[in-house]
């Protein structure tokens, strides 16, 4: 059994903006897989685990984050944010803390029985999952802080899709055969 890293956390959450099946290029052209993790503000246990892991990442990455006096400024960027304070105009984010996790490697995606999920329709923005995240310090182009690296995803249960689109069934189930005739005159 491998030793558990203090910066690694399994986060029970709801997925949002789940770009987990196909990577997308970031502003530097690097392919990234990513998702936002929505965590209820009243999930004290999970938020405490995240806080401990972020503190461990700050401690491990002090050489990247500290100023010339060896002090880590309070102004470094942190990954966990309050959606209400950020003013996010999305009812799905109300009452939530959130963080964005990303990585260069496609995450492993499994079901509750740890069997691989291969169908992209099975894991989507809006479903509930356990997400393995590793927090790490960064210092890039003058920006310093802690980021969340996306490891793996375990789908726990379905949820209402957050895509904002309707399904084909919703769009066309109310049409009857006579509606087809109207199209062709």
N, CA and C atoms as an extended XYZ file, in Angstrom:
555
Properties=species:S:1:pos:R:3:atomname:S:1:resname:S:1:resid:I:1 pbc="F F F"
N         0.852       -1.184        0.000 N   UNK     1
C         0.000        0.000        0.000 CA  UNK     1
C         0.894        1.243        0.000 C   UNK     1
N         0.504        2.221       -0.810 N   UNK     2
C         1.306        3.440       -0.912 CA  UNK     2
C         0.963        4.398        0.222 C   UNK     2
N         1.930        5.240        0.559 N   UNK     3
C         1.737        6.234        1.601 CA  UNK     3
C         0.835        7.343        1.075 C   UNK     3
N        -0.093        7.785        1.905 N   UNK     4
C        -1.017        8.847        1.499 CA  UNK     4
C        -0.333       10.203        1.623 C   UNK     4
N        -0.402       10.971        0.553 N   UNK     5
C         0.177       12.319        0.556 CA  UNK     5
C        -0.778       13.277        1.259 C   UNK     5
N        -0.213       14.197        2.019 N   UNK     6
C        -1.018       15.182        2.746 CA  UNK     6
C        -1.723       16.145        1.804 C   UNK     6
N        -1.255       16.243        0.562 N   UNK     7
C        -1.837       17.179       -0.397 CA  UNK     7
C        -2.914       16.538       -1.271 C   UNK     7
N        -3.149       15.254       -1.092 N   UNK     8
C        -4.128       14.535       -1.914 CA  UNK     8
C        -5.426       14.332       -1.133 C   UNK     8
N        -6.559       14.624       -1.793 N   UNK     9
C        -7.868       14.538       -1.157 CA  UNK     9
C        -8.869       13.907       -2.128 C   UNK     9
N        -9.761       13.095       -1.587 N   UNK    10
C       -10.913       12.608       -2.361 CA  UNK    10
C       -12.077       13.526       -1.983 C   UNK    10
N       -12.629       14.211       -2.980 N   UNK    11
C       -13.658       15.223       -2.728 CA  UNK    11
C       -15.016       14.761       -3.260 C   UNK    11
N       -15.990       14.540       -2.365 N   UNK    12
C       -17.357       14.281       -2.825 CA  UNK    12
C       -17.946       15.609       -3.309 C   UNK    12
N       -18.490       15.610       -4.529 N   UNK    13
C       -18.907       16.879       -5.125 CA  UNK    13
C       -19.884       16.645       -6.270 C   UNK    13
N       -20.269       17.748       -6.874 N   UNK    14
C       -21.039       17.735       -8.122 CA  UNK    14
C       -20.149       18.340       -9.192 C   UNK    14
N       -20.091       17.704      -10.343 N   UNK    15
C       -19.236       18.182      -11.427 CA  UNK    15
C       -19.912       19.319      -12.197 C   UNK    15
N       -19.111       20.287      -12.598 N   UNK    16
C       -19.577       21.384      -13.439 CA  UNK    16
C       -18.473       21.692      -14.443 C   UNK    16
N       -18.842       22.097      -15.629 N   UNK    17
C       -17.863       22.367      -16.696 CA  UNK    17
C       -16.901       21.185      -16.829 C   UNK    17
N       -17.466       19.993      -16.925 N   UNK    18
C       -16.662       18.767      -16.966 CA  UNK    18
C       -16.080       18.533      -18.363 C   UNK    18
N       -14.844       18.924      -18.537 N   UNK    19
C       -14.081       18.661      -19.765 CA  UNK    19
C       -13.120       17.520      -19.441 C   UNK    19
N       -13.695       16.333      -19.280 N   UNK    20
C       -12.927       15.199      -18.763 CA  UNK    20
C       -12.727       14.083      -19.775 C   UNK    20
N       -13.452       14.126      -20.864 N   UNK    21
C       -13.350       13.057      -21.865 CA  UNK    21
C       -12.358       13.390      -22.963 C   UNK    21
N       -12.312       14.657      -23.331 N   UNK    22
C       -11.363       15.123      -24.344 CA  UNK    22
C       -10.703       16.380      -23.808 C   UNK    22
N        -9.396       16.410      -23.882 N   UNK    23
C        -8.677       17.580      -23.401 CA  UNK    23
C        -8.912       18.773      -24.310 C   UNK    23
N        -8.752       19.943      -23.736 N   UNK    24
C        -8.873       21.187      -24.492 CA  UNK    24
C        -7.592       21.985      -24.314 C   UNK    24
N        -7.159       22.660      -25.364 N   UNK    25
C        -5.926       23.449      -25.224 CA  UNK    25
C        -6.153       24.673      -24.338 C   UNK    25
N        -5.181       24.935      -23.454 N   UNK    26
C        -5.260       26.152      -22.653 CA  UNK    26
C        -4.686       27.309      -23.471 C   UNK    26
N        -4.496       28.466      -22.844 N   UNK    27
C        -4.028       29.649      -23.578 CA  UNK    27
C        -2.603       29.496      -24.114 C   UNK    27
N        -1.868       28.491      -23.651 N   UNK    28
C        -0.510       28.230      -24.154 CA  UNK    28
C        -0.476       27.028      -25.093 C   UNK    28
N        -1.660       26.499      -25.435 N   UNK    29
C        -1.744       25.380      -26.364 CA  UNK    29
C        -1.550       24.015      -25.733 C   UNK    29
N        -1.407       23.952      -24.405 N   UNK    30
C        -1.231       22.680      -23.710 CA  UNK    30
C        -2.604       22.043      -23.504 C   UNK    30
N        -2.723       20.761      -23.854 N   UNK    31
C        -3.990       20.051      -23.695 CA  UNK    31
C        -4.252       19.794      -22.214 C   UNK    31
N        -5.433       20.200      -21.743 N   UNK    32
C        -5.809       20.044      -20.337 CA  UNK    32
C        -7.181       19.384      -20.236 C   UNK    32
N        -7.323       18.560      -19.208 N   UNK    33
C        -8.607       17.998      -18.798 CA  UNK    33
C        -8.987       18.756      -17.539 C   UNK    33
N       -10.272       19.090      -17.381 N   UNK    34
C       -10.630       19.912      -16.226 CA  UNK    34
C       -12.094       19.745      -15.844 C   UNK    34
N       -12.388       20.135      -14.623 N   UNK    35
C       -13.762       20.209      -14.153 CA  UNK    35
C       -13.806       21.107      -12.922 C   UNK    35
N       -14.946       21.746      -12.724 N   UNK    36
C       -15.185       22.482      -11.481 CA  UNK    36
C       -15.876       21.511      -10.524 C   UNK    36
N       -15.513       21.599       -9.258 N   UNK    37
C       -16.099       20.751       -8.226 CA  UNK    37
C       -16.958       21.624       -7.327 C   UNK    37
N       -18.253       21.312       -7.229 N   UNK    38
C       -19.172       22.065       -6.377 CA  UNK    38
C       -19.332       21.318       -5.055 C   UNK    38
N       -19.050       22.007       -3.953 N   UNK    39
C       -19.093       21.412       -2.627 CA  UNK    39
C       -20.014       22.266       -1.761 C   UNK    39
N       -21.034       21.660       -1.161 N   UNK    40
C       -21.927       22.452       -0.305 CA  UNK    40
C       -21.159       23.112        0.838 C   UNK    40
N       -21.524       24.359        1.143 N   UNK    41
C       -20.850       25.090        2.214 CA  UNK    41
C       -20.988       24.414        3.576 C   UNK    41
N       -22.037       23.611        3.753 N   UNK    42
C       -22.231       22.966        5.051 CA  UNK    42
C       -21.532       21.603        5.155 C   UNK    42
N       -20.753       21.217        4.147 N   UNK    43
C       -19.986       19.969        4.205 CA  UNK    43
C       -18.657       20.242        4.918 C   UNK    43
N       -18.754       20.441        6.223 N   UNK    44
C       -17.589       20.819        7.030 CA  UNK    44
C       -16.456       19.796        6.950 C   UNK    44
N       -16.793       18.532        6.908 N   UNK    45
C       -15.767       17.480        6.877 CA  UNK    45
C       -14.909       17.587        5.612 C   UNK    45
N       -15.558       17.705        4.463 N   UNK    46
C       -14.829       17.804        3.200 CA  UNK    46
C       -14.045       19.105        3.127 C   UNK    46
N       -14.662       20.213        3.525 N   UNK    47
C       -13.977       21.507        3.465 CA  UNK    47
C       -12.756       21.531        4.387 C   UNK    47
N       -12.836       20.845        5.538 N   UNK    48
C       -11.686       20.764        6.449 CA  UNK    48
C       -10.558       19.943        5.816 C   UNK    48
N       -10.909       18.848        5.130 N   UNK    49
C        -9.886       18.045        4.443 CA  UNK    49
C        -9.194       18.866        3.359 C   UNK    49
N        -9.974       19.625        2.601 N   UNK    50
C        -9.412       20.469        1.543 CA  UNK    50
C        -8.492       21.525        2.157 C   UNK    50
N        -8.941       22.154        3.244 N   UNK    51
C        -8.133       23.175        3.905 CA  UNK    51
C        -6.796       22.607        4.376 C   UNK    51
N        -6.813       21.410        4.975 N   UNK    52
C        -5.563       20.782        5.437 CA  UNK    52
C        -4.639       20.487        4.256 C   UNK    52
N        -5.201       20.011        3.150 N   UNK    53
C        -4.385       19.688        1.972 CA  UNK    53
C        -3.784       20.949        1.350 C   UNK    53
N        -4.543       22.038        1.323 N   UNK    54
C        -4.025       23.309        0.797 CA  UNK    54
C        -2.884       23.799        1.688 C   UNK    54
N        -3.050       23.718        2.995 N   UNK    55
C        -1.988       24.132        3.922 CA  UNK    55
C        -0.748       23.266        3.728 C   UNK    55
N        -0.936       21.963        3.490 N   UNK    56
C         0.201       21.077        3.241 CA  UNK    56
C         0.910       21.470        1.944 C   UNK    56
N         0.139       21.839        0.920 N   UNK    57
C         0.734       22.272       -0.351 CA  UNK    57
C         1.522       23.564       -0.174 C   UNK    57
N         1.006       24.474        0.648 N   UNK    58
C         1.727       25.726        0.927 CA  UNK    58
C         3.031       25.410        1.647 C   UNK    58
N         2.966       24.520        2.607 N   UNK    59
C         4.168       24.144        3.353 CA  UNK    59
C         5.199       23.473        2.441 C   UNK    59
N         4.740       22.517        1.624 N   UNK    60
C         5.646       21.817        0.706 CA  UNK    60
C         6.216       22.752       -0.363 C   UNK    60
N         5.428       23.745       -0.769 N   UNK    61
C         5.846       24.637       -1.848 CA  UNK    61
C         6.330       25.989       -1.380 C   UNK    61
N         6.718       26.072       -0.119 N   UNK    62
C         7.114       27.363        0.444 CA  UNK    62
C         8.203       28.049       -0.379 C   UNK    62
N         9.136       27.282       -0.925 N   UNK    63
C        10.217       27.898       -1.708 CA  UNK    63
C         9.680       28.603       -2.961 C   UNK    63
N         8.578       28.139       -3.506 N   UNK    64
C         7.965       28.785       -4.677 CA  UNK    64
C         7.122       29.993       -4.290 C   UNK    64
N         6.551       29.944       -3.089 N   UNK    65
C         5.548       30.935       -2.695 CA  UNK    65
C         6.085       32.084       -1.852 C   UNK    65
N         7.173       31.853       -1.121 N   UNK    66
C         7.669       32.840       -0.165 CA  UNK    66
C         8.284       34.056       -0.864 C   UNK    66
N         8.189       35.184       -0.167 N   UNK    67
C         8.832       36.400       -0.665 CA  UNK    67
C        10.316       36.366       -0.299 C   UNK    67
N        11.020       37.438       -0.544 N   UNK    68
C        12.467       37.466       -0.289 CA  UNK    68
C        12.806       37.337        1.194 C   UNK    68
N        11.843       37.587        2.064 N   UNK    69
C        12.060       37.438        3.511 CA  UNK    69
C        11.684       36.038        3.999 C   UNK    69
N        11.299       35.154        3.065 N   UNK    70
C        10.932       33.789        3.440 CA  UNK    70
C         9.524       33.638        3.975 C   UNK    70
N         8.683       34.648        3.759 N   UNK    71
C         7.310       34.630        4.258 CA  UNK    71
C         6.352       34.413        3.084 C   UNK    71
N         5.394       33.513        3.277 N   UNK    72
C         4.367       33.290        2.258 CA  UNK    72
C         3.297       34.369        2.438 C   UNK    72
N         3.107       35.232        1.435 N   UNK    73
C         2.107       36.304        1.560 CA  UNK    73
C         0.683       35.749        1.657 C   UNK    73
N        -0.170       36.491        2.332 N   UNK    74
C        -1.579       36.080        2.462 CA  UNK    74
C        -2.343       36.288        1.151 C   UNK    74
N        -1.704       36.946        0.181 N   UNK    75
C        -2.373       37.291       -1.072 CA  UNK    75
C        -2.187       36.237       -2.168 C   UNK    75
N        -1.579       35.090       -1.851 N   UNK    76
C        -1.421       34.071       -2.894 CA  UNK    76
C        -2.794       33.572       -3.327 C   UNK    76
N        -2.871       33.075       -4.550 N   UNK    77
C        -4.133       32.563       -5.079 CA  UNK    77
C        -4.418       31.190       -4.475 C   UNK    77
N        -5.634       31.008       -4.004 N   UNK    78
C        -6.053       29.727       -3.437 CA  UNK    78
C        -7.181       29.143       -4.288 C   UNK    78
N        -7.247       27.831       -4.416 N   UNK    79
C        -8.211       27.221       -5.335 CA  UNK    79
C        -9.651       27.178       -4.841 C   UNK    79
N        -9.861       27.096       -3.532 N   UNK    80
C       -11.215       26.958       -2.993 CA  UNK    80
C       -11.844       28.336       -2.856 C   UNK    80
N       -13.016       28.507       -3.507 N   UNK    81
C       -13.663       29.816       -3.515 CA  UNK    81
C       -15.142       29.682       -3.166 C   UNK    81
N       -15.689       30.752       -2.652 N   UNK    82
C       -17.095       30.818       -2.270 CA  UNK    82
C       -17.878       31.366       -3.461 C   UNK    82
N       -18.769       30.560       -4.012 N   UNK    83
C       -19.517       30.964       -5.212 CA  UNK    83
C       -20.406       32.179       -4.950 C   UNK    83
N       -20.952       32.284       -3.740 N   UNK    84
C       -21.802       33.432       -3.423 CA  UNK    84
C       -20.979       34.720       -3.374 C   UNK    84
N       -19.792       34.659       -2.775 N   UNK    85
C       -18.927       35.838       -2.701 CA  UNK    85
C       -18.373       36.224       -4.069 C   UNK    85
N       -18.197       35.226       -4.944 N   UNK    86
C       -17.682       35.499       -6.295 CA  UNK    86
C       -18.754       36.109       -7.190 C   UNK    86
N       -20.014       36.060       -6.744 N   UNK    87
C       -21.112       36.628       -7.518 CA  UNK    87
C       -21.460       35.823       -8.755 C   UNK    87
N       -21.287       34.521       -8.693 N   UNK    88
C       -21.589       33.665       -9.843 CA  UNK    88
C       -23.098       33.599      -10.025 C   UNK    88
N       -23.546       33.995      -11.203 N   UNK    89
C       -24.974       34.078      -11.498 CA  UNK    89
C       -25.460       32.753      -12.076 C   UNK    89
N       -25.445       31.725      -11.236 N   UNK    90
C       -25.898       30.395      -11.636 CA  UNK    90
C       -26.518       29.765      -10.399 C   UNK    90
N       -27.807       29.432      -10.448 N   UNK    91
C       -28.459       28.884       -9.253 CA  UNK    91
C       -27.822       27.578       -8.758 C   UNK    91
N       -27.138       26.848       -9.628 N   UNK    92
C       -26.485       25.613       -9.208 CA  UNK    92
C       -25.278       25.877       -8.312 C   UNK    92
N       -24.742       27.093       -8.355 N   UNK    93
C       -23.584       27.456       -7.540 CA  UNK    93
C       -23.991       28.105       -6.215 C   UNK    93
N       -25.262       28.434       -6.045 N   UNK    94
C       -25.729       29.083       -4.815 CA  UNK    94
C       -25.485       28.167       -3.617 C   UNK    94
N       -24.915       28.725       -2.566 N   UNK    95
C       -24.642       27.956       -1.353 CA  UNK    95
C       -23.494       26.982       -1.488 C   UNK    95
N       -22.665       27.182       -2.504 N   UNK    96
C       -21.570       26.244       -2.770 CA  UNK    96
C       -20.207       26.902       -2.647 C   UNK    96
N       -19.260       26.078       -2.260 N   UNK    97
C       -17.848       26.392       -2.432 CA  UNK    97
C       -17.481       25.661       -3.719 C   UNK    97
N       -16.444       26.142       -4.411 N   UNK    98
C       -16.043       25.439       -5.627 CA  UNK    98
C       -14.554       25.583       -5.839 C   UNK    98
N       -14.022       24.673       -6.614 N   UNK    99
C       -12.636       24.771       -7.053 CA  UNK    99
C       -12.549       24.164       -8.435 C   UNK    99
N       -11.580       24.630       -9.190 N   UNK   100
C       -11.341       24.096      -10.531 CA  UNK   100
C       -10.122       23.185      -10.446 C   UNK   100
N       -10.286       21.967      -10.950 N   UNK   101
C        -9.185       21.005      -10.964 CA  UNK   101
C        -8.861       20.682      -12.417 C   UNK   101
N        -7.570       20.613      -12.731 N   UNK   102
C        -7.180       20.301      -14.102 CA  UNK   102
C        -5.888       19.508      -14.103 C   UNK   102
N        -5.630       18.885      -15.247 N   UNK   103
C        -4.405       18.123      -15.401 CA  UNK   103
C        -4.118       17.845      -16.862 C   UNK   103
N        -2.872       17.467      -17.144 N   UNK   104
C        -2.461       17.146      -18.508 CA  UNK   104
C        -2.847       15.736      -18.910 C   UNK   104
N        -3.144       14.903      -17.929 N   UNK   105
C        -3.464       13.501      -18.166 CA  UNK   105
C        -4.979       13.295      -18.052 C   UNK   105
N        -5.521       12.486      -18.954 N   UNK   106
C        -6.954       12.169      -18.883 CA  UNK   106
C        -7.211       11.426      -17.579 C   UNK   106
N        -8.226       11.861      -16.822 N   UNK   107
C        -8.495       11.182      -15.555 CA  UNK   107
C        -9.061        9.782      -15.787 C   UNK   107
N        -8.746        8.881      -14.870 N   UNK   108
C        -9.430        7.599      -14.864 CA  UNK   108
C       -10.849        7.858      -14.401 C   UNK   108
N       -11.820        7.241      -15.050 N   UNK   109
C       -13.227        7.481      -14.719 CA  UNK   109
C       -13.886        6.131      -14.467 C   UNK   109
N       -14.391        5.944      -13.231 N   UNK   110
C       -14.959        4.654      -12.826 CA  UNK   110
C       -16.328        4.843      -12.184 C   UNK   110
N       -17.039        3.718      -12.025 N   UNK   111
C       -18.339        3.737      -11.356 CA  UNK   111
C       -18.163        3.409       -9.868 C   UNK   111
N       -19.261        3.238       -9.166 N   UNK   112
C       -19.223        2.955       -7.725 CA  UNK   112
C       -18.496        1.658       -7.405 C   UNK   112
N       -18.451        0.739       -8.364 N   UNK   113
C       -17.788       -0.560       -8.166 CA  UNK   113
C       -16.353       -0.538       -8.697 C   UNK   113
N       -15.860        0.648       -9.014 N   UNK   114
C       -14.510        0.893       -9.526 CA  UNK   114
C       -14.284        0.176      -10.865 C   UNK   114
N       -15.363        0.065      -11.638 N   UNK   115
C       -15.288       -0.465      -12.996 CA  UNK   115
C       -15.193        0.725      -13.949 C   UNK   115
N       -14.323        0.657      -14.957 N   UNK   116
C       -14.175        1.784      -15.883 CA  UNK   116
C       -15.485        2.167      -16.573 C   UNK   116
N       -15.710        3.443      -16.709 N   UNK   117
C       -16.828        3.978      -17.483 CA  UNK   117
C       -16.236        4.466      -18.796 C   UNK   117
N       -16.775        3.985      -19.907 N   UNK   118
C       -16.235        4.337      -21.212 CA  UNK   118
C       -17.150        5.258      -22.012 C   UNK   118
N       -18.431        5.336      -21.602 N   UNK   119
C       -19.414        6.140      -22.322 CA  UNK   119
C       -19.418        7.573      -21.780 C   UNK   119
N       -19.033        8.545      -22.599 N   UNK   120
C       -19.007        9.943      -22.137 CA  UNK   120
C       -20.357       10.461      -21.653 C   UNK   120
N       -21.449        9.846      -22.079 N   UNK   121
C       -22.775       10.293      -21.633 CA  UNK   121
C       -23.035        9.927      -20.173 C   UNK   121
N       -22.249        9.028      -19.611 N   UNK   122
C       -22.447        8.551      -18.242 CA  UNK   122
C       -21.929        9.515      -17.178 C   UNK   122
N       -20.881       10.257      -17.490 N   UNK   123
C       -20.293       11.189      -16.515 CA  UNK   123
C       -20.267       12.557      -17.176 C   UNK   123
N       -20.931       13.518      -16.575 N   UNK   124
C       -21.232       14.783      -17.223 CA  UNK   124
C       -21.366       15.882      -16.179 C   UNK   124
N       -21.405       17.120      -16.631 N   UNK   125
C       -21.657       18.251      -15.734 CA  UNK   125
C       -23.041       18.084      -15.127 C   UNK   125
N       -23.078       17.995      -13.805 N   UNK   126
C       -24.336       17.816      -13.088 CA  UNK   126
C       -24.387       16.520      -12.298 C   UNK   126
N       -23.584       15.521      -12.679 N   UNK   127
C       -23.601       14.276      -11.912 CA  UNK   127
C       -22.769       14.453      -10.642 C   UNK   127
N       -22.961       13.533       -9.716 N   UNK   128
C       -22.260       13.569       -8.435 CA  UNK   128
C       -21.125       12.553       -8.475 C   UNK   128
N       -19.996       12.939       -7.880 N   UNK   129
C       -18.811       12.100       -7.990 CA  UNK   129
C       -17.890       12.283       -6.792 C   UNK   129
N       -16.985       11.332       -6.657 N   UNK   130
C       -15.821       11.486       -5.793 CA  UNK   130
C       -14.675       11.812       -6.740 C   UNK   130
N       -13.940       12.864       -6.443 N   UNK   131
C       -12.857       13.281       -7.329 CA  UNK   131
C       -11.554       13.316       -6.535 C   UNK   131
N       -10.555       12.647       -7.068 N   UNK   132
C        -9.226       12.638       -6.469 CA  UNK   132
C        -8.459       13.852       -6.987 C   UNK   132
N        -7.993       14.671       -6.037 N   UNK   133
C        -7.309       15.925       -6.357 CA  UNK   133
C        -6.003       15.992       -5.570 C   UNK   133
N        -4.973       16.515       -6.199 N   UNK   134
C        -3.716       16.773       -5.521 CA  UNK   134
C        -3.435       18.280       -5.583 C   UNK   134
N        -3.298       18.901       -4.426 N   UNK   135
C        -3.010       20.333       -4.368 CA  UNK   135
C        -1.504       20.550       -4.444 C   UNK   135
N        -1.085       21.599       -5.165 N   UNK   136
C         0.339       21.885       -5.313 CA  UNK   136
C         0.561       23.394       -5.466 C   UNK   136
N         1.744       23.826       -5.043 N   UNK   137
C         2.113       25.239       -5.151 CA  UNK   137
C         2.605       25.532       -6.563 C   UNK   137
N         2.337       26.759       -7.025 N   UNK   138
C         2.850       27.178       -8.330 CA  UNK   138
C         3.360       28.609       -8.257 C   UNK   138
N         4.272       28.911       -9.142 N   UNK   139
C         4.779       30.268       -9.333 CA  UNK   139
C         5.072       30.403      -10.822 C   UNK   139
N         4.154       31.061      -11.545 N   UNK   140
C         4.260       31.180      -12.993 CA  UNK   140
C         3.982       32.627      -13.400 C   UNK   140
N         4.898       33.211      -14.137 N   UNK   141
C         4.726       34.572      -14.677 CA  UNK   141
C         4.298       35.583      -13.612 C   UNK   141
N         4.877       35.482      -12.427 N   UNK   142
C         4.551       36.418      -11.356 CA  UNK   142
C         3.333       36.040      -10.533 C   UNK   142
N         2.585       35.038      -10.966 N   UNK   143
C         1.429       34.565      -10.209 CA  UNK   143
C         1.874       33.432       -9.288 C   UNK   143
N         1.469       33.518       -8.028 N   UNK   144
C         1.824       32.497       -7.050 CA  UNK   144
C         0.575       32.024       -6.341 C   UNK   144
N         0.548       30.736       -6.044 N   UNK   145
C        -0.598       30.215       -5.325 CA  UNK   145
C        -0.594       28.714       -5.254 C   UNK   145
N        -1.777       28.184       -4.988 N   UNK   146
C        -1.988       26.744       -4.905 CA  UNK   146
C        -3.043       26.379       -5.942 C   UNK   146
N        -2.791       25.308       -6.673 N   UNK   147
C        -3.733       24.826       -7.680 CA  UNK   147
C        -4.158       23.404       -7.332 C   UNK   147
N        -5.213       22.948       -7.994 N   UNK   148
C        -5.735       21.605       -7.775 CA  UNK   148
C        -5.500       20.769       -9.032 C   UNK   148
N        -4.710       19.721       -8.886 N   UNK   149
C        -4.455       18.803       -9.990 CA  UNK   149
C        -5.518       17.715      -10.024 C   UNK   149
N        -6.105       17.507      -11.186 N   UNK   150
C        -7.153       16.501      -11.367 CA  UNK   150
C        -6.516       15.129      -11.550 C   UNK   150
N        -6.886       14.179      -10.692 N   UNK   151
C        -6.374       12.815      -10.798 CA  UNK   151
C        -7.407       11.895      -11.443 C   UNK   151
N        -8.397       11.447      -10.653 N   UNK   152
C        -9.376       10.468      -11.122 CA  UNK   152
C       -10.770       10.818      -10.622 C   UNK   152
N       -11.776       10.201      -11.273 N   UNK   153
C       -13.179       10.498      -10.968 CA  UNK   153
C       -13.943        9.190      -10.783 C   UNK   153
N       -14.745        9.147       -9.702 N   UNK   154
C       -15.646        8.022       -9.474 CA  UNK   154
C       -17.073        8.576       -9.457 C   UNK   154
N       -17.875        8.168      -10.443 N   UNK   155
C       -19.269        8.613      -10.461 CA  UNK   155
C       -20.013        7.939       -9.315 C   UNK   155
N       -20.785        8.738       -8.576 N   UNK   156
C       -21.548        8.231       -7.448 CA  UNK   156
C       -23.026        8.096       -7.808 C   UNK   156
N       -23.569        9.138       -8.470 N   UNK   157
C       -24.980        9.076       -8.870 CA  UNK   157
C       -25.258       10.148       -9.912 C   UNK   157
N       -26.385        9.974      -10.581 N   UNK   158
C       -26.817       10.940      -11.579 CA  UNK   158
C       -27.330       12.205      -10.904 C   UNK   158
N       -27.355       13.275      -11.662 N   UNK   159
C       -27.917       14.542      -11.232 CA  UNK   159
C       -28.434       15.259      -12.461 C   UNK   159
N       -29.182       16.324      -12.252 N   UNK   160
C       -29.695       17.097      -13.380 CA  UNK   160
C       -28.521       17.686      -14.150 C   UNK   160
N       -28.542       17.503      -15.456 N   UNK   161
C       -27.455       18.019      -16.297 CA  UNK   161
C       -27.382       19.537      -16.194 C   UNK   161
N       -26.164       20.031      -16.174 N   UNK   162
C       -25.942       21.472      -16.070 CA  UNK   162
C       -25.633       22.098      -17.424 C   UNK   162
N       -25.780       21.338      -18.481 N   UNK   163
C       -25.400       21.814      -19.807 CA  UNK   163
C       -26.301       22.919      -20.327 C   UNK   163
N       -27.503       23.004      -19.795 N   UNK   164
C       -28.401       24.054      -20.240 CA  UNK   164
C       -29.167       23.695      -21.506 C   UNK   164
N       -28.780       22.634      -22.174 N   UNK   165
C       -29.476       22.220      -23.384 CA  UNK   165
C       -30.569       21.222      -23.066 C   UNK   165
N       -31.427       20.991      -24.039 N   UNK   166
C       -32.476       19.997      -23.860 CA  UNK   166
C       -32.078       18.717      -24.586 C   UNK   166
N       -32.711       17.619      -24.189 N   UNK   167
C       -32.436       16.346      -24.844 CA  UNK   167
C       -33.263       16.239      -26.118 C   UNK   167
N       -32.882       15.328      -26.990 N   UNK   168
C       -33.647       15.092      -28.220 CA  UNK   168
C       -35.058       14.626      -27.869 C   UNK   168
N       -35.173       13.808      -26.819 N   UNK   169
C       -36.490       13.325      -26.390 CA  UNK   169
C       -37.391       14.496      -25.994 C   UNK   169
N       -36.830       15.454      -25.236 N   UNK   170
C       -37.622       16.613      -24.825 CA  UNK   170
C       -38.042       17.456      -26.022 C   UNK   170
N       -37.147       17.619      -26.991 N   UNK   171
C       -37.448       18.462      -28.147 CA  UNK   171
C       -38.510       17.863      -29.062 C   UNK   171
N       -38.469       16.557      -29.251 N   UNK   172
C       -39.297       15.957      -30.308 CA  UNK   172
C       -40.424       15.051      -29.836 C   UNK   172
N       -40.529       14.738      -28.556 N   UNK   173
C       -41.554       13.794      -28.103 CA  UNK   173
C       -42.972       14.330      -28.261 C   UNK   173
N       -43.145       15.634      -28.288 N   UNK   174
C       -44.492       16.193      -28.402 CA  UNK   174
C       -44.967       16.293      -29.856 C   UNK   174
N       -44.077       16.058      -30.811 N   UNK   175
C       -44.490       16.107      -32.217 CA  UNK   175
C       -45.274       14.854      -32.568 C   UNK   175
N       -46.287       15.010      -33.397 N   UNK   176
C       -46.987       13.819      -33.884 CA  UNK   176
C       -46.731       13.687      -35.385 C   UNK   176
N       -47.216       12.626      -35.965 N   UNK   177
C       -46.955       12.346      -37.379 CA  UNK   177
C       -47.432       13.467      -38.297 C   UNK   177
N       -48.501       14.157      -37.921 N   UNK   178
C       -49.021       15.236      -38.774 CA  UNK   178
C       -48.025       16.401      -38.840 C   UNK   178
N       -47.252       16.613      -37.756 N   UNK   179
C       -46.255       17.678      -37.769 CA  UNK   179
C       -45.207       17.409      -38.830 C   UNK   179
N       -44.874       16.134      -39.078 N   UNK   180
C       -43.910       15.777      -40.109 CA  UNK   180
C       -44.422       16.210      -41.490 C   UNK   180
N       -45.736       16.038      -41.711 N   UNK   181
C       -46.308       16.402      -42.997 CA  UNK   181
C       -46.196       17.909      -43.263 C   UNK   181
N       -46.290       18.712      -42.229 N   UNK   182
C       -46.199       20.171      -42.389 CA  UNK   182
C       -44.857       20.570      -42.977 C   UNK   182
N       -43.813       19.845      -42.660 N   UNK   183
C       -42.453       20.195      -43.127 CA  UNK   183
C       -42.359       20.035      -44.644 C   UNK   183
N       -42.990       18.984      -45.172 N   UNK   184
C       -42.828       18.644      -46.581 CA  UNK   184
C       -44.000       19.074      -47.459 C   UNK   184
N       -44.918       19.808      -46.874 N   UNK   185
C       -45.960       20.429      -47.618 CA  UNK   185
C       -47.090       19.612      -48.024 C   UNK   185
